[in-house]
Amino acid sequence: MSKDKSTLSFAAALNAALADEMSSDEMVVVFGEDVGTLGGVFRITEGLSQQFGEDRCFDTPLAESGIAGTAIGMGLGGVRPVIEMQFDAFAYPAFQQIVSHMAKMRNRTKGAASLPITVRIPYGGGIGGVEHHCDSSESYYAHTPGLKVYTPASVEDAYLMLRAAIRLDDPVIFMEPKKLYWSKAEISLEELRQEFNTRWAQVEAQREHGEPYARAGVARTGEDVTLVSYGPSVVTCLAAAEAAAKEGRSVEVIDLRTINPLDEATIT
């Protein structure tokens, strides 16, 4: 495959990450409302059912609590489920399963059982969404011990962070900024694959429970003031920093990448 750069959208990067993880591990399964035949309302899972079969990418009833509960059972059985909550506020019916069971399983069993589940949640505004379609619910999950909360802000991180989340042995709430689905970057997908494989090989060589992308990045350097942001707000902060530069002010922008764990070292 050529390493030449091409235009890749945020949504396509997520789709490629799912396909690559499903290819590398047959225990990775994807399910949720309309993710199979339709390919998801945002087309993030488009083509996965056709490529990997309906037993590995399939539609569920409109019952978010059932989706999360099923994932918990499958996770205990050795499967790596990637489930989709179709919209941010649609996830609330699954909240009890996520908070009371998914988040607590490792602690409850004193480390004997882990739940390698990735919960994909499109979130945030900026698309003209109506009620139940435009919530920013990340705080609920960030304040729940046992849950990791990831939210990429770039095409590159969308790919790298989703693959990393799927490989972790603990549940990850993967918040996808709906506003950024159609953003694009000139990038080589093959180079992204090589970068991920190299970073993950380092994690495995160190035999650590590693999170190679759970570190904040400095999206823009600056000297006068620091803006700490994540997800869709990174783009807003970069635009503000650009406007400030025209007025002679130097603004630093930090992209947290993960809300939990929180990279306090980079912030300070």
N, C-alpha and C positions, 0 to 999 in steps of 0.2 A: 504494500500500500504506500502511495506517495506521501511524503511528509510536507508537500506543498500546502500552504495555508489556504483556507477557504472560509467563506462566511458561515458561521455557525450561530444559531440562535440559542438563547437560554433554554428554551423548551427542548430543542433538539439535543442539547448537551445532556439534559436529564434523561431523555429517551436513550441516548447512547450509553449512559452510565448504567441504566437498568439492563439493557441488552448485554453489555459486557459482563456484568455480575451474574446474570442468568446463564451466560455461556461458560463462565469460569466455575460455577458451583450449581449443580443440579438441585440442591436443596433450597435455592432461592425461588420463591414463588411470589407472584403479584396478584392482588385481588382487591376488589372494591366495587363501588357503584359505577357501572358503565365503562370500566377500564378495559374490558375484553373486546367485544365486537366493535364498539364505538371508538375505542382508543382513548377514552377519557374526554371530559368536556373541554379540556385544553389540549388534547391530543398528545399528552406526555407519554402515554403507553401505546401509542399507535404502532401497529404491526407486531407487537410482542406476542399476542395470542396466535397469530398466524405463523410466527417464527418458531415459537417454543411449545405450542400446543395449548389446548383449552384446560389442561390439568395444571398448567403452571402460570397462566394468566387468564383469570376468569372473573365474570361478573357475579355480584352478590345481590341479595335482596336489599331494599332500602331500609337498612337496620344497622346503624353505626355501632350500637352496643354489641350486636351480634358479630359484626366484622372484627371488632377489637377482641371480643371474647374468643372467637375462633382462632385468631392469631396467637393468643396466649396459649391455647391448647396445642396448637401446631408448634409453637416455639419450644414448649416443654418436651415435645416429641422429636426434636432435632431438626425441624425445618427453620428456614430463615424467611419469615414472611415480610413482605413489603406491602403495606396496606395504604389505601388512599381514602382520606376523608374529602369528599368532593369539593367542599368549601369550608372555610374556617369555622363558621358558626354551625355547620352541620355536625361538627365533631362533639358538640356538647352532650348529646345522648350517650356517647361512648366515654364520657368523663369518668364515671364511676369505675368502669373496667380499667381504664388507663391509670388512674390515681390509686385505686384500692388494690389492684392486683398486678398490673404490668410493672408499675414503678417499684413495688415492694417485694417482688418474688426473690431476688437475690438475698435481701436482708432477711426475709421470712424464713428462708431455708438455710441460713448461715453460709451462703455461698455455694450450696450444693446444686442449685438450679439457677440458670440464667435465661434471659429472654432476649434473643437476638432479633428484635423486631424493629423495623423502621416504619414510622407512621408519617406518611407524606400529607402535609396540609397546605394547600394554596391559601395564602392569607394576605390581608391588607387591602387598602383601597386603590384608587387610581384607575379603575376600569369602569366606573359608573355602576357598580354593583348595588343592588337593593338590599333590603333587610335579609340577614342570614348569609349574605354573599360578600361582605366587606369588613369583617371583624379583624382586629389585631389581638389575638388571644394568646400570644406567646407568654405573657406574664404568668398565666395560670400554670403552665408547664414548667417555667423557669423556677417557680417557687415550690416545686414538688420534688423532694429528695428521691433519687433513683432514676430520674429522667435526664437525658442529655437533650439539649435544644440547639439545633444547628439552623443557620439561615444564610445561604450564600447570597452574594450581591453581584457576582460577575459570572460570565459564561464559563470561565475556567473553573471557578470554585463550584459552580453548579455540578459539573462533571466529577471533579475530584472529591468533593465533600460527600456527595450522595454515595459513591462507591465505598468511601471510608465508613460512612454510617451503616451501610448494609453489612459490612464485615465486623463491626463491633459486636461484642457478646452481651451488651446491655441495650435496653430500648432507647431509641433516638426519635425525638419529635423533630421531623425535618420540615421546617417552615419555608415554603416556596413563595416568594413575592410575586403575586399575580401580575403586578405592574411591569415586572421585568421579563415575563415570559417571551416577549417579542423583541427584546433587546438583542443585539448581535455583536459579534467580534470576529476579527480576522485571525484565525487560529488553526493549527494543525491538530486534528483529533488524534492522529497517530503519536504525535509528540506528547499529548496529554496522557495517552495510554502508557507510554514509556515512563513518564514522570511518576504516574501513580504506581506502576509496578516496582520502580526503583525505591520509592518511599516506603511502600508496604513491605518490601523485602528487608529493609532496614529495621522496621518494626518487628518482623518475625525473627530476624537475626539477634535482636536484643532480648527476645523472649519477654517482652513487656506487653501489658494491656494498653497498647499505645493508641493515641489519637493524633495522627500526623498532621491533621488540618485544624486542630482545635487551638490555634494560636491566632491572635489578632494580627491584621496587616496594616501597614501605614499606606493608605491609598493616595495620600498627598502630604508632602513635608511642609512644615511651616514653623514660624518662630513666635508669633504673637498670641495665638489662641489655638486650643485643640478642640475639635468637634469629634465626639465619640458617637458612632452610628453603627447600624447594622441593617441588613436586608435592603428594602426599598429606600430607606433614609440615607444610605450611602450616596446614591445618585444625587439626592437633594443637597446634601452637604458639599459634595464636590462642585455642584453648580454655584452654591453660595460662596465657596472658597474662590472660585474663578471670578465671581463678581467682586469679591473683596480685594482680590489682587489688582483689579483695575483702579481701586481707590488707595492702593499702596499698603494694603494690609496682608500679612503673611499668615495663612490659616492652614493648620495641620488637620487632616481628616483620618481618623482611625476606623477601620472596618473590623468589627469584633469577630465576625464569622460565626462564633458560637456564643450563645448567651449563658449557657451552662454546659461545660465549665466556662468561667469568666476569666479572661487573660488580664488579670489586674497588673501584672508586671509591665506589659506594653502600655497600658493606660497611664500608669504612674510615671 
